[in-house]
Amino acid sequence: MRITYFADIRFPLERANGIQTMETCHALAVRGHHVTLAVRPDTRKPARDPYAFYGLPRHERLRIEVAPVSGPAMARRLGYLAFAAGRGMGRGRADVLFTRDLGVASMMLGFPRALRPPVVYESHGYAPDVASALPDLVATATRPSRSKLRRLTSREARVWRDAEGYVTITRGLADELARRHGPRDRIAVVPDGARIRPPGGSSTPDGRATPDRSVKPAPAHDEGGQTSNFAKNGDLTPPPGVVGYAGHLYAWKGVDVLLRALARVPAARGLIVGGHGVEPDLGRLKAQAEELGIAERVTFTGLVEPEQVPAYLERSDVLALPNPESAISTHFTSPLKLFEYMAAGRAIIASDLPAIREVLRHEVHALLVPPGDAEALGAAIERLLGDRVLAGRLAAAAQQTVVDYGWDRRAERLEALFTQVVE
């Protein structure tokens, strides 16, 4: 099958969007499909190699095509839409057009069906709700106007109604869209994924297990360029009692709750992997750690490349997913780090949210705690650090379950939907 994936993002992109896009396209290529990934240029000079950046081998069936766009944001967006229209039109160009960009999907569906391949849209949230919630959750987000919210609502309804195939990353999101817009067929719930590593081993880029290979993270640096506490002399082996977190540091990720929980557990140390020095969240959380008196036992690595993240996770004793309740995290999110945590073979503590419960069961795969409750999170940390048998049992169960969430399984589920769409 010939698949064109449209992603209006600078590429390679260190955020979850870029990781999920590349892993999905690569896994589809591994399954035998011819995939064209259409992206915007890298902003770094010289441009980085996406395969090296994501730690993936080159694949002859995956072609990365860079749209010739530049200039301010609006010019780049209009240029990409024009590029996508030209690239996607004509039945001979692809069997399926796939995107998680609502604007691209809506535009493509505006063309007569005779002039374009079928469109499959992947939704990661109800767009008007996400746009409304972001300004309260992300410091750099701007509040949308009423006219923008009306446009998003109209596009969401149109794509739900007219797309030949529809993907959501959680069952809760699928149910919410059906409640708002009515039922539809050719829809698949396809969660995010992870590279699967057996205990003491690593994984293939399509998510399948391989024999062990040595993985040593690059030295972690904070936003000032200083090597972090755990990276002195290239040694990233932390002392016992390390609670790890990997991902963005936005307010809706709940890292502030984790810091307050760590303040309640003097025996624990924190390892916070992620966060960019030019964004306000890293500085905000470092200041919070100082105020709580725990700065000496919490390490912030700053931004690390995606390929390095698993090695940091494996140097933690417990991994935390402290999302608070929000319009995004309650029903919509399928966090990449959830599956990366499960693959790491470490005990997990996560917020007790509907989207999380689609994957994890309390006391079976993880300890689930009330979202936003630092006291409960701290108690769960103490429990797991004090009961290594329980921690090992939870970690083993999660690692066994995550096999069903490898990138190869994600590609298999998408392939089944694509087959329905083109028949």
C-alpha positions in Angstrom: 0.0 0.0 0.0 1.2 3.5 -0.8 0.7 5.9 2.2 1.3 9.6 2.3 1.6 11.0 5.8 1.2 14.8 6.2 2.8 16.4 9.2 3.2 20.2 9.2 6.0 20.2 11.8 9.6 21.1 11.7 11.5 17.8 11.4 13.0 16.2 13.2 11.0 17.3 16.2 11.9 16.4 19.7 8.3 16.5 21.0 5.9 13.6 21.2 4.3 14.6 17.9 7.5 14.1 16.0 8.5 10.9 17.8 5.0 9.3 17.3 5.0 10.4 13.6 8.4 9.0 12.8 7.9 5.7 14.7 4.5 5.1 13.1 5.7 5.8 9.6 8.8 3.6 10.1 6.7 0.8 11.5 4.3 0.9 8.5 7.3 0.8 6.2 8.7 -2.3 8.0 5.3 -4.0 7.4 5.9 -3.6 3.7 4.1 -0.4 2.9 5.6 2.5 0.8 5.4 5.5 3.0 6.0 9.1 2.1 6.3 11.4 5.2 5.8 15.1 4.2 7.2 17.5 6.7 8.6 21.1 7.1 12.4 21.7 7.1 14.5 21.4 10.2 15.3 24.8 11.8 18.8 23.7 12.8 21.7 24.4 10.5 23.0 22.0 9.3 19.8 20.0 9.2 19.8 17.0 11.4 19.4 13.4 10.1 15.9 12.2 11.3 17.0 8.6 11.4 20.0 9.3 13.7 17.9 11.7 15.8 15.2 9.1 16.5 17.7 6.2 16.6 16.1 4.4 13.6 17.8 2.6 10.8 17.1 3.8 7.3 14.4 2.0 5.4 14.1 1.8 1.7 10.3 2.1 1.8 10.2 5.2 3.9 10.7 8.5 2.1 10.9 11.8 3.9 9.9 14.7 1.7 10.6 18.2 3.0 8.2 20.9 1.9 10.0 24.0 0.4 8.5 26.5 2.9 10.1 29.4 4.9 9.3 32.8 6.4 6.9 33.7 9.2 4.5 31.2 10.7 1.5 32.1 8.5 3.6 31.9 5.3 4.9 28.5 6.3 1.4 27.2 7.1 -0.1 28.4 3.8 3.0 27.1 1.9 2.6 23.7 3.5 -1.1 23.5 2.8 -0.4 24.3 -0.9 2.4 21.7 -0.9 0.1 19.1 0.7 -2.7 19.8 -1.8 -0.3 19.3 -4.8 1.3 16.3 -3.2 -2.0 14.6 -2.3 -4.1 15.1 -5.3 -4.5 12.4 -7.9 -5.3 8.7 -7.3 -1.9 7.7 -8.7 0.0 9.5 -5.9 -1.1 7.3 -2.9 -3.6 4.7 -1.8 -4.2 6.6 1.5 -3.6 10.1 2.8 -3.0 9.9 6.6 -2.6 12.9 8.9 -3.2 14.1 12.5 -3.5 17.7 11.2 -7.1 18.7 11.3 -6.6 21.6 8.9 -4.9 19.3 6.3 -7.6 16.7 6.7 -10.4 19.3 6.2 -8.7 20.8 3.2 -8.2 17.4 1.5 -11.8 16.5 2.1 -12.8 19.7 0.3 -11.6 18.2 -3.0 -13.9 15.9 -5.0 -13.3 12.2 -4.1 -12.5 11.5 -7.8 -9.4 13.7 -7.5 -7.9 12.4 -4.3 -7.2 9.2 -2.4 -9.2 8.4 0.7 -8.3 10.4 3.8 -7.7 8.9 7.3 -7.5 11.4 10.1 -6.0 10.6 13.5 -7.5 12.6 16.4 -5.6 13.3 19.6 -8.3 15.4 21.2 -11.5 17.3 20.6 -9.9 20.4 18.9 -12.1 23.2 20.4 -11.8 21.8 23.9 -8.0 21.4 23.5 -7.6 25.0 22.1 -9.7 26.4 25.0 -7.8 24.5 27.7 -4.2 25.1 26.5 -3.9 28.8 27.7 -4.6 27.7 31.2 -2.1 24.8 31.0 0.8 26.0 28.8 2.4 29.3 29.5 3.1 30.1 25.8 -0.3 29.3 24.4 -2.7 32.1 23.4 -6.4 32.1 24.1 -8.4 31.3 20.9 -11.0 33.8 19.6 -14.7 32.8 19.3 -14.3 32.7 15.5 -11.4 30.3 15.7 -13.4 28.0 18.1 -16.3 28.1 15.6 -13.9 27.2 12.8 -12.4 24.3 14.8 -15.9 23.0 15.7 -16.9 23.1 12.0 -13.8 21.3 10.9 -14.0 18.7 13.6 -17.6 17.9 12.6 -16.7 17.8 8.9 -13.7 15.5 9.2 -15.7 13.2 11.5 -18.5 13.0 9.0 -16.5 12.9 5.7 -13.1 11.2 6.4 -13.0 7.8 4.8 -11.2 6.5 8.0 -10.9 7.9 11.5 -8.4 7.0 14.3 -8.5 8.1 17.9 -5.8 7.3 20.5 -8.3 6.5 23.3 -11.7 5.0 23.7 -12.8 8.0 25.7 -12.1 10.3 22.8 -13.9 8.1 20.4 -17.0 8.1 22.7 -16.8 11.8 23.1 -16.7 12.5 19.4 -19.6 10.1 18.8 -21.6 11.8 21.5 -21.0 15.2 19.9 -21.4 14.2 16.2 -23.2 10.9 16.1 -21.9 7.4 15.3 -19.7 6.6 12.3 -18.1 3.6 10.7 -14.5 2.8 9.7 -13.1 4.1 13.1 -10.3 2.5 15.1 -9.0 3.2 18.5 -5.2 2.9 18.1 -3.2 4.0 21.2 0.4 5.3 21.0 3.3 2.9 21.3 6.8 2.2 22.5 9.9 0.3 21.5 9.7 -3.0 23.4 12.8 -4.0 25.3 12.9 -7.3 27.2 14.7 -7.3 30.6 18.4 -6.9 30.0 17.7 -6.3 26.3 16.8 -3.7 23.8 14.4 -3.5 20.8 14.1 -3.2 17.1 12.9 0.1 15.8 9.5 -1.5 14.9 9.0 -2.4 18.6 10.1 -6.0 18.6 12.6 -7.4 21.0 16.3 -8.0 20.1 19.3 -9.2 22.1 21.0 -6.9 24.5 23.1 -4.0 23.2 24.9 -1.5 25.4 23.1 1.8 25.8 24.9 4.7 27.5 23.1 8.0 27.7 24.9 11.1 26.6 25.8 13.4 29.5 22.7 15.4 30.5 22.9 19.2 30.5 20.7 21.8 32.0 19.7 24.9 30.2 22.9 26.6 31.2 25.1 23.9 29.6 26.2 22.4 33.0 26.4 18.7 33.3 23.7 17.4 35.7 24.4 15.7 39.1 23.9 12.2 37.8 26.1 12.7 34.8 29.4 13.6 36.5 32.3 11.8 34.7 29.8 10.2 32.4 28.4 8.1 35.2 24.6 8.1 35.2 24.0 5.5 37.8 21.9 7.2 40.5 21.8 6.2 44.2 18.9 4.1 45.3 15.4 5.6 45.7 15.2 7.5 42.4 11.8 8.6 41.1 11.9 9.4 37.4 9.8 11.5 35.1 10.3 12.0 31.3 8.4 14.4 29.1 7.3 17.9 28.8 7.2 20.2 31.8 3.9 22.0 31.0 1.6 22.7 33.9 -0.9 20.1 32.7 1.8 17.4 33.0 1.7 17.6 36.8 5.5 17.8 37.5 4.8 20.4 40.2 2.7 17.7 42.0 5.6 15.3 41.7 8.0 17.8 43.3 5.6 18.4 46.2 5.3 14.6 46.6 9.1 14.2 46.7 9.3 16.9 49.4 7.3 14.5 51.6 9.7 11.6 51.0 13.2 12.5 52.2 14.7 9.2 51.1 13.7 9.8 47.5 15.6 11.6 44.7 14.0 12.9 41.6 15.2 12.6 38.0 13.3 14.9 35.7 14.1 14.2 32.0 13.0 16.9 29.6 12.3 20.6 29.4 13.9 23.2 27.3 15.8 26.1 28.7 14.1 28.7 26.5 10.7 27.7 27.8 9.4 29.0 31.2 8.4 25.7 32.7 11.9 24.4 33.4 12.8 27.5 35.3 9.5 27.5 37.1 10.0 24.0 38.4 13.6 24.5 39.4 12.4 27.5 41.4 9.7 25.3 43.0 12.3 22.7 43.9 14.4 25.4 45.6 11.3 26.7 47.5 10.5 23.2 48.7 14.1 22.6 49.9 14.7 19.6 47.6 16.9 21.2 44.9 19.9 19.1 46.0 18.1 15.8 45.5 16.3 16.6 42.2 18.1 16.6 38.9 16.8 18.3 35.8 18.5 17.0 32.7 17.0 19.5 30.3 16.2 18.4 26.8 17.6 15.0 25.7 17.3 13.3 22.3 14.5 10.7 22.0 17.0 7.8 21.5 18.5 8.6 24.9 15.3 8.6 27.0 15.0 4.9 27.7 18.5 4.7 29.2 17.5 7.5 31.7 14.3 5.7 32.6 16.1 2.5 33.4 18.2 4.4 35.9 15.1 5.1 38.0 13.6 2.9 40.6 10.1 4.2 40.2 8.5 6.2 37.3 5.8 8.8 37.8 3.0 9.9 35.5 1.4 12.7 37.6 -1.1 14.2 35.2 -3.7 16.3 37.0 -7.3 16.4 35.8 -7.7 18.6 32.7 -9.7 18.6 29.5 -6.7 17.1 27.8 -5.4 14.5 30.2 -8.7 13.1 31.5 -10.1 11.4 28.4 -7.9 12.4 25.4 -4.3 11.7 26.1 -2.5 8.5 25.3 0.9 9.5 26.7 4.0 8.2 24.9 5.8 8.1 28.2 3.2 5.7 29.6 4.2 3.1 27.2 7.9 4.0 27.4 7.6 3.6 31.2 6.0 0.2 30.8 8.7 -0.9 28.4 11.5 0.3 30.8 10.6 -2.5 33.4 10.2 -0.1 36.3 7.4 0.3 38.8 4.9 3.0 37.7 2.8 5.4 39.7 0.2 7.2 37.6 -2.8 9.4 38.0 -6.1 7.6 38.2 -7.7 9.0 35.1 -10.0 7.3 32.5 -7.5 7.5 29.7 -4.8 5.9 31.9 -7.2 3.2 33.1 -7.7 2.1 29.5 -4.1 0.7 29.8 -3.2 0.3 33.5 -5.0 -1.5 36.3 -4.4 -0.4 39.9 -2.3 -2.9 41.9 -1.9 -5.0 38.7 0.3 -2.9 36.4 0.8 0.2 38.6 -0.3 2.2 41.6 -3.0 4.7 40.6 -3.4 7.7 42.8 -5.9 10.6 42.7 -4.8 13.2 40.2 -3.2 16.3 41.8 -2.9 14.7 45.2 0.8 15.1 46.3 0.2 13.4 49.6 -1.2 10.3 47.9 1.6 10.3 45.3 4.2 10.6 48.1 2.7 7.7 50.0 2.8 5.6 46.8 6.4 6.5 46.3 7.2 5.4 49.9 5.3 2.2 49.4 7.2 1.2 46.3 10.6 2.2 47.5 9.9 0.2 50.7 8.5 -2.9 49.0 10.7 -4.0 46.2 8.7 -7.3 45.7 5.6 -5.3 44.9 7.6 -2.9 42.7 9.0 -5.8 40.8 5.6 -7.5 40.4 4.0 -4.3 39.0 7.0 -3.6 36.7 6.9 -7.2 35.3 3.1 -7.0 34.7 3.4 -3.7 32.9 6.3 -4.9 30.8 4.4 -8.0 29.8 1.4 -6.0 28.8 3.2 -3.4 26.8 4.2 -6.0 24.2 0.7 -5.4 22.8 1.6 -1.7 22.4 4.8 -2.0 20.3 5.0 0.2 17.2 4.6 -2.9 15.1 1.2 -3.6 16.7 0.2 0.0 16.1 1.1 -0.3 12.5 -0.8 -3.5 12.3 -4.0 -1.9 13.7 -3.6 1.1 11.3 -3.1 -1.3 8.4 -6.4 -3.0 9.2 -8.3 0.3 9.0 -6.5 1.4 5.8 -7.4 -1.9 4.2 -11.1 -1.2 4.9 -10.8 2.3 3.5 -9.3 1.3 0.2 -11.5 -1.7 -0.5 
